[in-house]
Amino acid sequence: MASVDKEKIKAEARIKQKQAKEKAAIAKRQQNKSYFEAPEPTGDPEIDCEADLNALQKGFRDAIKREDKRFELATDSEYWFCVCFQTREQKEFLLKALELFEEGDKYLDGQVVAEKLGIKLPKADVPYRTEGKIDKAYLEFVD
């Protein structure tokens, strides 16, 4: 196969991959609940306006609660601990004995460590923000 054909196939594959990612991101955003759920209209403008405003206020209050929780999760620094030894040799001896040395010698994934030790951690549902502001200068480096 000619190198031109290979490059064309690779370019098409990158385009398809990008489209699939964009489609998945759109689907995920569409699954998110609306921040405002309008109540059923009664036909009385006064009652409907008041109900709409109350629902909108509730939506804002709920959004503030969600953002507070997200911020707390994003800035919480109490998810790690430090273990110290008297020498580097002691540290490396323990990591090798636990078959963790290949995972790193300073920062280790707690889930990997727990798995190696036979410990089942409680499930954690941490809502990472997958979309957000992207510096346009970096976009040229992305396929």
C-alpha positions as a printed Julia matrix, in Angstrom:
143×3 Matrix{Float64}:
   0.0    0.0    0.0
   1.41   3.41  -0.93
   2.35   5.83   1.82
  -0.15   8.34   0.41
  -2.95   5.79   0.88
  -1.83   5.08   4.44
  -1.79   8.77   5.28
  -5.25   9.2    3.77
  -6.59   6.27   5.8
  -5.0    7.67   8.97
  -6.46  11.11   8.32
  -9.92   9.62   7.77
  -9.6    7.59  10.96
  -8.64  10.72  12.93
 -11.64  12.58  11.52
 -13.99   9.7   12.43
 -12.49   9.5   15.92
 -12.94  13.24  16.44
 -16.55  13.06  15.21
 -17.27  10.14  17.53
 -15.84  12.05  20.5
 -17.88  15.14  19.65
 -21.04  13.02  19.27
 -20.41  11.36  22.65
 -19.84  14.75  24.31
 -23.09  16.09  22.85
 -25.0   13.01  24.02
 -23.54  13.39  27.5
 -24.52  17.06  27.68
 -28.04  16.2   26.55
 -28.36  13.66  29.37
 -27.74  16.35  31.97
 -30.86  17.59  33.69
 -32.1   21.05  33.01
 -31.45  23.6   35.74
 -34.99  24.86  35.38
 -38.11  22.73  35.18
 -41.09  24.9   34.41
 -44.27  23.94  36.25
 -47.45  23.1   34.35
 -49.35  26.25  33.41
 -52.66  26.79  35.16
 -53.99  29.44  32.82
 -53.86  32.14  35.49
 -50.99  34.51  34.55
 -50.39  35.63  38.14
 -50.16  32.09  39.5
 -48.09  30.89  36.51
 -45.59  33.76  36.8
 -45.14  33.18  40.51
 -44.72  29.42  39.98
 -42.18  30.04  37.19
 -40.17  32.42  39.36
 -40.24  30.0   42.29
 -39.07  27.16  40.03
 -36.32  29.36  38.59
 -35.15  30.35  42.08
 -35.12  26.69  43.09
 -33.06  25.9   39.99
 -30.5   28.54  40.95
 -30.35  27.32  44.56
 -29.86  23.73  43.38
 -27.15  24.85  40.92
 -25.33  26.65  43.75
 -25.46  23.48  45.87
 -24.1   21.38  42.99
 -21.3   23.89  42.33
 -20.41  24.01  46.03
 -20.14  20.22  46.11
 -18.11  20.16  42.87
 -15.78  22.85  44.22
 -15.3   20.94  47.47
 -14.41  17.77  45.56
 -12.1   19.65  43.22
 -10.17  21.41  45.97
 -10.19  18.74  48.69
  -6.6   17.9   49.59
  -7.42  15.22  52.16
  -7.35  12.28  49.74
  -3.72  11.29  50.17
  -1.22  10.4   52.89
   2.54  10.17  53.22
   4.67   7.32  54.53
   8.28   8.07  55.52
  11.25   5.8   56.14
  14.71   6.31  57.58
  16.43   5.56  54.27
  15.72   5.23  50.56
  16.71   1.57  50.78
  13.96   0.91  53.33
  11.37   2.58  51.1
  12.49   0.64  48.02
  12.65  -2.62  49.99
   9.02  -2.24  51.08
   7.8   -1.22  47.62
   9.56  -4.21  46.05
   8.27  -6.56  48.76
   4.71  -5.38  48.05
   5.36  -5.59  44.29
   4.59  -1.89  43.97
   7.98  -0.55  42.91
   7.05  -0.76  39.22
   4.05   1.51  39.95
   6.34   4.31  41.14
   8.57   5.21  44.01
   7.0    8.48  45.2
   3.42   8.85  44.06
   1.3    5.73  43.74
  -2.28   5.27  42.64
  -4.19   4.36  45.8
  -6.52   2.1   43.84
  -3.55   0.1   42.52
  -2.04  -0.17  46.01
  -5.33  -1.34  47.5
  -5.77  -3.9   44.73
  -2.23  -5.28  45.28
  -2.96  -5.55  49.01
  -6.26  -7.32  48.37
  -8.35  -4.46  49.75
 -11.62  -3.55  48.09
 -12.12   0.21  48.3
 -15.58   1.76  48.56
 -16.94   2.92  45.2
 -16.29   6.59  44.5
 -18.39   8.55  42.04
 -16.3   11.67  41.51
 -17.88  13.96  38.9
 -14.97  15.32  36.95
 -15.77  18.23  34.67
 -14.98  16.87  31.22
 -15.74  19.99  29.29
 -14.59  23.44  30.02
 -12.47  26.26  28.75
  -9.74  25.13  26.41
  -6.87  27.39  25.5
  -7.2   27.74  21.73
  -3.41  27.92  21.37
  -3.23  24.28  22.49
  -5.86  23.03  20.04
  -3.35  22.89  17.19
  -1.48  20.15  19.08
  -4.56  17.91  19.3
  -5.53  15.39  16.63
